[in-house]
């Protein structure tokens, strides 16, 4: 005799699959946002952060060092380096 699954037997698997699908959707949304930010930063860098070599001052240096420090925090965390070394 063949056993037929009841709703109560399949519900946990379905719920788990739905949670997994939602997690995947959220992950991909975050990834696409990161990709867009990186694309914008790459374009800004290619344009020398909208500066002209003859007009760069210490404020520009400070701003760029601030950006660099924030990006370093992210890369250190992502790659287990710096204070996030494993």
Backbone bond lengths (Angstrom), bond angles and torsions (degrees), N, CA, C in turn:
res aa  C-N    CA-C-N  psi(-1)  N-CA   C-N-CA  omega(-1)  CA-C   N-CA-C  phi
1 X - - - 1.436 - - 1.527 108.74 -
2 X 1.324 117.36 135.93 1.452 123.49 -178.46 1.517 109.91 -86.31
3 X 1.324 115.52 134.69 1.468 120.28 177.74 1.521 108.96 -88.85
4 X 1.294 116.47 129.67 1.460 121.84 178.06 1.523 108.72 -104.19
5 X 1.329 116.13 126.07 1.466 120.79 -177.89 1.512 110.73 -66.57
6 X 1.314 114.68 139.19 1.457 119.90 176.11 1.522 108.90 -90.34
7 X 1.327 116.30 166.32 1.463 120.93 178.25 1.516 111.62 -56.30
8 X 1.317 117.62 -39.16 1.458 120.41 -178.17 1.520 111.55 -67.27
9 X 1.314 117.81 -26.18 1.464 121.04 178.84 1.525 111.85 -80.04
10 X 1.310 118.61 -29.38 1.467 121.31 -177.92 1.510 112.60 -94.98
11 X 1.319 119.02 -18.85 1.461 122.13 -176.55 1.523 113.44 -57.98
12 X 1.334 119.82 -47.12 1.471 118.41 -179.39 1.527 112.35 -59.74
13 X 1.306 118.19 -40.31 1.461 120.49 179.99 1.526 110.21 -66.52
14 X 1.321 116.42 -42.17 1.463 119.88 178.76 1.517 110.68 -64.64
15 X 1.326 117.16 -44.45 1.460 121.35 178.39 1.508 111.40 -61.38
16 X 1.314 116.20 -41.11 1.465 121.02 178.21 1.520 110.89 -63.76
17 X 1.330 115.88 -42.30 1.463 120.86 179.61 1.529 110.62 -64.88
18 X 1.350 116.33 -40.39 1.467 119.94 178.19 1.520 111.23 -64.37
19 X 1.347 116.50 -41.93 1.469 119.88 177.02 1.516 110.40 -63.14
20 X 1.318 116.14 -40.83 1.461 120.88 179.62 1.530 110.76 -64.21
21 X 1.326 116.67 -42.32 1.463 120.61 178.22 1.524 110.95 -63.85
22 X 1.339 116.80 -40.39 1.459 120.36 178.45 1.525 110.49 -66.28
23 X 1.313 116.61 -39.56 1.464 120.36 177.54 1.526 110.26 -63.43
24 X 1.322 116.73 -42.80 1.464 120.52 178.11 1.519 110.69 -62.46
25 X 1.323 116.67 -43.83 1.471 120.47 178.40 1.531 110.93 -60.12
26 X 1.333 116.40 -44.41 1.466 120.50 -179.94 1.526 110.78 -66.17
27 X 1.327 116.52 -40.73 1.468 121.50 178.15 1.523 110.36 -60.67
28 X 1.326 116.58 -48.49 1.462 120.65 -178.65 1.523 111.58 -65.35
29 X 1.318 117.71 -36.83 1.469 120.62 177.61 1.527 109.83 -62.73
30 X 1.334 116.93 -43.72 1.468 120.86 178.21 1.523 110.69 -64.74
31 X 1.333 116.65 -42.04 1.463 121.10 179.57 1.524 110.85 -62.27
32 X 1.323 117.62 -44.51 1.467 120.83 179.96 1.524 110.89 -64.30
33 X 1.335 116.66 -36.84 1.463 119.90 177.03 1.527 110.78 -65.77
34 X 1.333 116.60 -42.80 1.470 120.42 176.83 1.522 110.15 -61.01
35 X 1.331 117.16 -45.29 1.468 120.86 178.72 1.527 111.27 -57.87
36 X 1.328 117.19 -41.69 1.470 121.40 179.69 1.527 110.71 -65.68
37 X 1.330 116.98 -42.49 1.469 120.93 178.36 1.523 110.24 -62.89
38 X 1.328 116.91 -44.48 1.465 120.24 179.65 1.526 111.53 -63.20
39 X 1.318 116.45 -38.31 1.465 121.08 177.62 1.528 110.62 -62.94
40 X 1.332 116.13 -43.49 1.474 120.07 178.74 1.530 110.69 -65.29
41 X 1.330 117.28 -42.71 1.468 120.45 179.07 1.522 111.56 -64.43
42 X 1.322 116.89 -39.02 1.464 120.65 177.96 1.523 110.44 -62.36
43 X 1.318 116.93 -43.20 1.467 120.68 178.72 1.532 110.56 -65.78
44 X 1.328 117.34 -41.03 1.462 120.83 178.73 1.528 110.83 -64.49
45 X 1.320 116.73 -40.39 1.465 121.21 177.73 1.528 110.73 -64.48
46 X 1.322 117.09 -41.98 1.467 121.18 178.99 1.527 110.93 -60.61
47 X 1.334 115.78 -28.10 1.461 121.71 178.38 1.537 110.68 -93.95
48 X 1.336 116.32 18.13 1.471 122.70 179.66 1.528 112.03 54.24
49 X 1.332 114.27 39.44 1.463 121.28 178.07 1.526 111.73 53.33
50 X 1.322 113.99 40.15 1.469 123.55 176.31 1.526 112.13 55.88
51 X 1.315 116.22 37.95 1.462 120.73 175.99 1.523 109.05 -117.37
52 X 1.296 115.25 161.23 1.467 122.19 174.59 1.522 106.50 -115.02
53 X 1.328 117.71 133.77 1.468 120.13 -176.11 1.527 114.62 -50.42
54 X 1.306 117.71 -34.35 1.472 120.53 -178.74 1.523 112.86 -77.52
55 X 1.324 117.27 -9.65 1.465 120.52 -175.66 1.535 113.44 -114.35
56 X 1.326 117.85 2.77 1.461 120.86 -177.76 1.527 109.96 -69.29
57 X 1.349 114.27 132.30 1.462 119.34 176.56 1.531 108.33 -127.68
58 X 1.348 115.89 -177.14 1.457 120.17 -176.84 1.527 111.95 -66.40
59 X 1.311 117.65 -24.86 1.458 120.37 174.96 1.523 111.09 -63.53
60 X 1.337 115.94 -41.05 1.468 120.75 177.56 1.527 110.38 -63.80
61 X 1.326 116.15 -40.10 1.474 120.92 178.68 1.526 109.39 -62.80
62 X 1.335 116.27 -45.59 1.461 120.15 179.16 1.515 112.74 -61.48
63 X 1.323 116.10 -43.09 1.463 120.62 178.74 1.520 110.62 -61.69
64 X 1.323 116.71 -46.36 1.462 120.41 -179.31 1.526 111.17 -65.46
65 X 1.330 117.49 -38.37 1.465 119.88 176.98 1.530 111.32 -65.95
66 X 1.313 117.13 -33.70 1.466 121.02 175.55 1.535 109.94 -63.70
67 X 1.331 116.61 -47.58 1.471 120.64 177.23 1.524 110.29 -58.67
68 X 1.321 115.98 -45.75 1.469 121.28 -178.05 1.525 110.54 -60.37
69 X 1.338 116.71 -43.86 1.464 120.42 -179.18 1.530 111.22 -62.73
70 X 1.324 116.79 -41.92 1.468 120.17 178.92 1.532 110.92 -64.89
71 X 1.319 116.35 -42.07 1.465 119.93 178.40 1.521 110.96 -66.82
72 X 1.329 117.49 -36.03 1.461 121.61 177.93 1.532 110.09 -63.36
73 X 1.337 117.30 -40.01 1.466 120.38 176.46 1.525 110.38 -57.69
74 X 1.315 115.62 -43.95 1.462 120.71 -178.99 1.522 110.62 -66.14
75 X 1.336 117.68 -48.23 1.459 119.42 -177.72 1.525 111.47 -68.17
76 X 1.329 117.46 -37.27 1.465 119.61 176.48 1.530 110.14 -59.75
77 X 1.328 116.79 -43.30 1.457 120.96 179.02 1.532 111.15 -66.27
78 X 1.322 116.56 -45.21 1.467 121.15 -177.05 1.527 112.62 -66.25
79 X 1.335 116.65 -35.02 1.462 120.41 -175.22 1.526 113.54 -106.92
80 X 1.335 117.31 5.96 1.453 120.66 179.10 1.516 112.73 63.71
81 X 1.328 115.99 42.67 1.461 121.21 -178.74 1.519 109.95 -115.51
82 X 1.351 116.21 176.54 1.461 120.86 177.95 1.518 110.54 55.93
83 X 1.341 116.20 -135.63 1.458 119.59 -178.65 1.529 112.63 -68.23
84 X 1.330 116.55 -11.49 1.468 121.35 178.80 1.524 111.70 -99.76
85 X 1.331 117.23 13.27 1.471 120.39 -179.00 1.516 110.17 -57.21
86 X 1.288 114.45 138.60 1.481 120.67 -177.17 1.497 110.78 -93.39
